[in-house]
Each structure stands twice: as C-alpha cells, then as structure tokens.
C-alpha cells in the first residue's frame, strides 16, 4: 500500500503494531524482515517488503542502498533489539538522520560502553574481558563480588554472580559448559534496579518514565512497576547520569531504555539501548502516563510533533511474569478468570499443555506475563502478585531432559553475543 508523496521509512523487523503507527504518522513503509518470522497481515500496510536476514547489518545496508537509489528513504529505524545494528548500518551508509553505527556498537558492546563512560569521566565501574577461571579468580580477588555476562546481548542471557573466591570454580565450570568462552567481568553493584524510559528530541533528552524492577537471583526480571517510587533526590541524580550518558554515546533522536542500580554511593549504569524498553514496558508507560513511545517516535521522525513534557502518573501499573517448575506442561488453569478481571490490561501465556518449561536462564524462559492497573504503584504491584498466583501452570518432570543447554542452543546468534574466541594461550584481549 503506497501513499502518494509520503516520506518513506524503512522498518527493520518488528511487529505489525509498529507498522500501523508508522502509517498513522504519514509514512510509506519499506519493511525488511525474516522470511520465517514475518506476520503476513503486515503486508497490507507497507509499500514494499523485503525478505532477508534482517540481523545481518551488511546485507540490510546493501539492500536498502538499492531501495534508496530507486526511491529515496527518509529514515531507517528498528523498534527491536535484533534490528538495531542493521538499522544503524543502513543509516550510516546512506547518510540519513538517526542513530548511526558507532553509537549502536558502543551500546551493544558492554566493555566498550564501560570504557567510554570511564573515558568521559561519567563513572568508573570496574570491567574487564575474561575467558577462564584464572581470569575470574583474579578479578574477584581485586574487586570482590563479580558479575560475568556475555560481551553482547540482552535478556539476562548468560549472566551469573560470583559471590566470592569460593564460588569461582563453580561459575567457571558453568561458563565452559554453557559455551561462554568470552565474557565481561564487572564489579557487582548492590542496590535496587530501575530502568529509565527516555526520548530524545534533537539532543534534548526527556525522561518519560522510571520503572522499578523485581528480579530473580539469576538476574532475570519477573516484575516491573510504575511509578517507580523514587524520591526527588534519587530522581534528579538518575536523570542527570542518564542524560550525560546519552550525550556521551551520541543518542540525539528517538527512544532509549537505560538500566540503573541505585547503590549506596549513588546511581550506577548497567546498560542502555537506543530503543524503547522490552518486556512490554512501553505498554506500561502508555497505561500509566498516556505516552505511546512507538507512536511518538514515528510522529517525531515525520516532523509532526514537538518535544513533549510528560504528565503525572494516572494511578499505577505493574507487569508480573509467570513462572513454572521445569518440566512438561500438563495443564494451565485460572487464566480465563484472571483475564476477565477488570484490573487486567493484558494476559499473555507463552506455554500450553505439552510444552517444555526450562529452568529460567534468561527472559525467554518465563511462561507468560500479566499487566495490571491499580490506584497506585503499590496497589498495582499487589494486584499483579495476587492475580498471577491464581494462574497455575502444572508440570511433570521431563523424563528425557537431554543435555544441558548451551548458548548455541538458546541464542539465535551465539557468535554475536560472545565476540571473538581467544586465539592463543596468551589471550591478548585481556
């Protein structure tokens, strides 16, 4: 579907809901997606669809160069993590406005992100590249409790806490079995975690919402709550830190999602992304603050909105993730009753009878989610816990569990998460 004289935007990956918002903003859409992932209903909304590996930055940049020569593009964007590097590669190659490749690569490379923050004097969280038990042991001896994680990636995949020297061998054995041959070691930051949902308007950064987190020991998030309940001092310190970081990495336009730990010594950054928050946090922002981040993005890219000033919260909202004992699902009960509750905004189930529930190692191992509205953040949180408890996912032990999962079996591009395998005993990357 083509709109005469409409500006053209390329959207990399993503869902049909985003395409609808791009259309509403007045764009003609060029959709680049994977042939086995594309929702065919989206084809009615786009002027062109190109099927390829949208996670391959070079292939996408080359493809869109040909599209651009035929009919010029105004922007190339992605609203999802897996499409960000490809969108940035095309943006840089075509000289279009938007977030370029250098910025995205710094954000996706956890070691480069830490190095930039230290170089700009923003903060100095200790971080180093590691490959084996000796590396972990040396880092723990110098900095104490340590988090190891893949150099690239999201969703808490491959993240483990090393409490102290006695835990080093066990974590190193796990990393080797998981296939994590290269990882970032960071000093452990103690304190509650929050995320900052922001939007940048030509270099003017506006915080749209703060989100409080609930996490498992595996670092996988099982709850989000808005408003976050931060006092004025903490809010100001977090906002200042995030704005300085956004300037440093070079984000000037569009949404961002930044994770922060509020330590006894003040806020410290965990990571940041040039996209809106996942886990349906954007839906929570819309419910609580009335701001649709994706719609705002397309309107801003189309030049059809001025910078916004977020309003006060309209009550509270919470997301609670459903979990289950590992095994084969026998039944799921209580969902219809919960879905009918007027306080429920959305209920999403990721399992059904016959499905296998794995131990929770990353975000995609959760069994579903529930979004609930309340009169306040505390009310929404309590309601979400209470309603989630009404849903029972009954499992039985898996009699054929198979071999332990490796990163190659879980991640779509494990080589991208890990980076370069050490090529010699000297491990010159240290």
N, C-alpha and C positions, 0 to 999 in steps of 0.2 A: 504494500500500500504506500503510494507516494503522494506527498503533499506539494503542490506546485510552489516553487520559490522558497521552500522551507530550508533552513540550515540543516546540514547533515551531520549526524553524530554517530560514531562507531561505538557500540557497546560490546565489551568483551565478556562472554559468559553470562552468568546470572539468570534471573528468573523473569517470568512474564510480567510480574507486578512492576518491575523496574521499567520495562518497555512501555507499559501503559502510562507511567509518569513522564517518560521522555516524550511520548506523543502529546500528552496534555500540555507539555511545555512548548510545543510547536515544532519539534524536531522530526525530520525524516531520519529513519534509523537504519544503520547498517549493522547487522547482528553477526558476530563471529562466535561460533560455539562448536562444541564437540559433537560429532555425528551421533554418538550413543547417549548423550546427555540432554539434547535439545528437546524442549517441550514444543511439539508441533503447533499448539494453539498460538504460540507467539509469532508464527509466520504471517498471520493476518495483520500484524501491527507494524511490520517492517517493510522497508523498500527493497532491501537486499538481505540475504542470509548466506553466509559463507561457512561451510563445514570444514573444520580443521582442528588440529591440536592447539586449542587456544592458550595452553600453558607454555607454548614454545615462543619466546619473545621474538626470535629472528624470523620465524615463519609468519607470525602475525604482522610484524613490521613490513616484511616484503609484500605480503598480500595487500595490506592497506595502502602501501605506496602505489600499487597498480589501481586500486579503487580511487585513490585521491587524484591520480592523473586523469581518470575518466570524468569524475565529478568531485570537486574538492570537498573535503571534510572540514568541519569547524572545530571538532574536538574528538578525542578518543578517550574513553573512560571505562572503568570497570568498578562495579559495586561489590565485588567479591575478592577475597584474598588471592585465589589462584589466578585471577586475571590481571592483577595489578602490575606485575613486571612487564607483561606483554603490552598493556595499555601504555605504560611509560616508555617502552622501547619505540612504539609507533609514534607517540607524541614527540619524542626527541628526534627521531629520524625525519619526521615530516615538518618539524619546526612549528608545531602547533602550541597554543596556550595550554597550560595544565602542568601537572606534576611530572617531571622528567625522570629519566632512568637513574641518574646519580642519586637522587633523593630516595627513590624506592629501594635501590640496592642498599643504601645505608640503613634504612628502616628494617629491611628484611634480614640483614646480617647483624646478629646480636653482638658480635665482637666489634664490628665497625661502628655500631651505634654507641657502645660504651666508649670506644676510643674518641669519637667525635665529641661526646659530652665532656670527657676529661680535657680534651684539647681546647675546647671553648670555655673551660672553667665553669661549666654548669653544675657538674657533680663528679665525684671520683669513686664510684663503686668499683671495687677490685674485680677484674675479669681477666681470664687467660684461656688460651686454647689448650685442650688436653686430648690425650689418646689412650691412656692406660692407667693402671693402678698407681704407678710411680708418680704420674702427674697429679692425680687426685690427692695422694698422700702428701705431696709437697705443698699443694695449695692449702689443704686443710691445716697443715702444721703452721702455715704463715697467717691464715685468715680465719681459722675456726670453722664453724658450720658452713657448709658449702652447697650450693645448688648446681647440679650439672644438667645441661639441656642441649639439644641439637643447635648447631650454629644458625640454622634457618628453621622456619616452621612456626606453627601456631597450634592452638587447641590443646596445650599442655602435653603434647606427644613427646615421650622420652624424657620427661622432667623428673628428677629424683633429688631428694635432700640427703646429704651426708651429714649426720648429726655430729660426728667426731671421728677420731682416728680408728676407733673400734669398728666403725661401720664401713670403712673404706673398701675392704676386701669384698664384702657382700655386694656393694654398689658397683664395683669394678667388674665383678663376675656377671652381674645383671647386664651391664652395658655391653660386654663382649657377647653375651648370649642374644641380646636384642639387636646386635649388629651396629651399635653406636660406636664406630671406630674413631670418630672425631666429635668433640663436644666442647662447649663453652663451660668453664667453671666460673661461678660468680659467688662473691660473699653473700651469705644468707641475710636477707633483710627481714627483720622481725616487725610485725605490726599488721593492722587490718589493711586489706586491699580495696582500692576503689578504682573505677575507670572514669575517664573524663571524655564525654562526648562533645566534640567541638566542631565548629565550622569556620572556615577561613574565607574572608571576602577581600580579595586583592591585598592580602597581607594583614588584614585586620582580623584577629582571632577572637571568636566569641564562644564561650562555653555555653552549651545548650543544656547539659545535664551532668550531674555526678551520680554514679551508680555504686552502691555498696555491694560487696561480694560475700558469698559463703562458699568455702572450698573444702574438699576432702584432703586427707594427708597426701594424696597423690598430686595435689595442686589442681585437679580438675574441678571446675566451678559447678556447684549444684544449686546456687541461688543468686538472684540479682534483685535489688530493691532500690526504688526511687520514691521520694528524695533520699539522699544518702545519709542525712543526719549529721553532716559536718558543721562544726561551729564556724563563726566568721573568720577567726584567725587561721584555722586549717584550710578553709576555702580559699582565702587570699593567698596563702603560701603555695597551695597546689596549683592554683590558676597561674601564678607568676612563674612557677617552674615549668609548667606545660607550655606557656607562651614562649618562654626563652628557648625551649627545646624545638618548638615548631619553627621558629625563626632560624635556628641553627641548622636544622636538616633541610630547610628550603620549601616547606609547605606554605603555599600562598593562597590556594583556592580549593574549596571543597571540604568534605568531612574528614575528621580524624578521630581515632579511638586510641586513647592512651591509658595504660595501666600504671598505677602508682601505689606504693606501700607507704603508709603513714607511720614511720619509725619513731622511736623516742627522740631521735635527733632531727626530726622533720621529714617531709615527704621525699621519697626517692623514686626515680623512674624504674619501671620494669621493662616496658617496650611500648612501641607506638606503631600505628598503621595509618596509611592515608586512605581510609575507608571508614564507613560507619561501623559501630560495634556489631559483632556477630551475636549468636545465641538469642536472636530476636530482641536485643536491647533496643534497637531502633523502634520496634513496636511499643516498647515500654515508654520511650521518650514521647511518642505520639500520644499514648494514652494519658500520661501524667502531665505533660507540658504542652500538648497540642501542636508539636512540631514534627512534621513528616520529613525526615532528613533526606531521603532519596528524592522526594518531590522538590524540596528546597534546592538540592544540588542541580537538578535539571533546569529549574527556573533561573538559577544563578548563571549557569553555563549559557543559557539562552538570552541573558541580559534582561530578564523580565522581573527581577526583584532587586530591591535594595537590601543592604545588610539588615538583619533582624535584631531585635532586642528580646531575649526570651522572657516570657511572663512567669508568674508564680505557679507553683505546682497546683494541680487540680486534684487534691487528695493524694493518694499513694498508689503504687503499683508494685507487684512482685512477680518474679518468674521463679518457679520451683521445678527442678529437674527430677524426673522419675528414675529410680534405680531399682535393680533387682539382683537377687542372688545369681551368680553364674550358673549356667546350665541351659537346658532346653525348656522353652516356654510351654507350659501346659494350658494355662488359661490367663485371661486378663479380665478382671471384674471390677465393677464400680465406675467405669469410665462414663457410661451414659448418664448416670445420676449426677456425676460431677459436671459433665458438660452442660447439663440443664440448669445448673446453679446460676442465678443472675449475676453473681460476682465474677464469673469466669469469662474472660475475654477470649481465650483460646486454649484448646487442649490438643496436643499433638502426641500421638503414640508412634514409637519407632519400632515396636516389636508386635508380634502376633503369635498365636499358637504354632509351634513347630520351629520358630526362630531360635537361634542360639544367642544367649547373653554371655558376653565375655567379661572377665574381670575388668574393672574400669581403669584403663590405662591412659585414655585421652577422651576428649569431648564426645567423639562419635560412638563411644561405648555406652553412653547413657540411653535410657529406654524411652524417653519422651520428655515433654515439658508441659507446664501449666502456667498460664498468665492470668493473674487475678488483680482486680481493682479493690481498693479499700478507702476508707475515710482518711487514712494517714498511712505513712510508710509502715509503722508498727502494726497497724490493723491489716494491711495488705500482706505483710510477711506472715503474720499468724494465720490468716485465712488460707494462704497458699500452703503452709505446712499442714493445716488441718484437712484441706481438700485433697492434697496429694496423698495423705495417709489413707483416704477412702478407696484409692485405686490399688488393687492387689495384683501383682504380676507373679503368678505361681510358676516355679521352675522345678525341674527334676535334674539330678546330676547327669552330666553328659557322659555316657558310657564309652564314648570314643572321642575324647577331647583332642587328640592329635598332639603334635609337637608344640612347644611354647612358641608364641607369636614373635616374629622378628619385625623390625622396622620395615623391611621389604614387603612383608605380608600385610601391613597396616596402611602405610602411606602410599599415595598414588605416584609420588616421585621421590623415593628414598634418597637417591643420589643428590637431589636438590637440597634436602634437609641437612645432609651431612657435610657437604663440601668435599674437599679433596682428601682422599685417603693418604695417610703418611707413606712416603715412598722409600724411606730409608730408616735404619735404626736410629739415626741422629735426630729424626723428627724436627727438621729445621723450622717448621711452622710454630714451634713453641714460643 
